[in-house]
Amino acid sequence: MEGESARSPHLRAAPPPDGAPSADELLVLVARGDENAFGALYEQVSAKVYGLCLRVVRDPAQAEEVAQEALVEVWRTASRFDPARGAATSWVLTLAHRRAVDRVRSAQAASERDRRAAATATVAPYDEVAEEVAGNLERQAVRRCLKRLTELQNEAIGLAYYGGYTYRQVSDLLGIGLPTVKTRIRDGLIRLRDCLEVTG
């Protein structure tokens, strides 16, 4: 195979310490359509990609699906990788992170529609700040203001407000204490309220 004969001398000339080609080398070869290089790259990065996706989407089945989509995107768009601008692993993980965030946003939008439809039948145990925010939020304004929160506030509010988890469940999912979760959510909701009052 032409790709194999072209890559072998280069890889043998400067092998990494463990004798395997680096992710950077492999991704350059993948950009040329080298399927063997893609298989080797997959072996090197798939666990990291899955771990990142799981951290973002919080669901093993969805994380696996998003990870596969991200790795297919790596195969399709490998020619866009520029070794001069960063490491291959970072580039791959950036693609995976974008995919995972898109999946979460899509799920949040669907959850928000469901919550609004059920709002008249369900009384959620939110504090006064959350009730005020929930009653006045518009989707675009919320997304704009969510970007101004810290990552931790965004994550906790996303699980509690959009995901429908209780504070206790959010505490378990994030592996942090219940008081910390309550503080994150309350502070984040106050910041959301203030942001919406300015942008509203």
Secondary structure as UniProt FT lines:
FT   HELIX           2..13
FT   TURN            17..18
FT   HELIX           23..31
FT   TURN            32..33
FT   HELIX           35..57
FT   HELIX           60..77
FT   HELIX           78..80
FT   HELIX           83..85
FT   HELIX           88..118
FT   TURN            119..121
FT   HELIX           128..136
FT   HELIX           139..146
FT   TURN            147..148
FT   HELIX           151..157
FT   HELIX           158..162
FT   HELIX           167..174
FT   HELIX           178..199
//
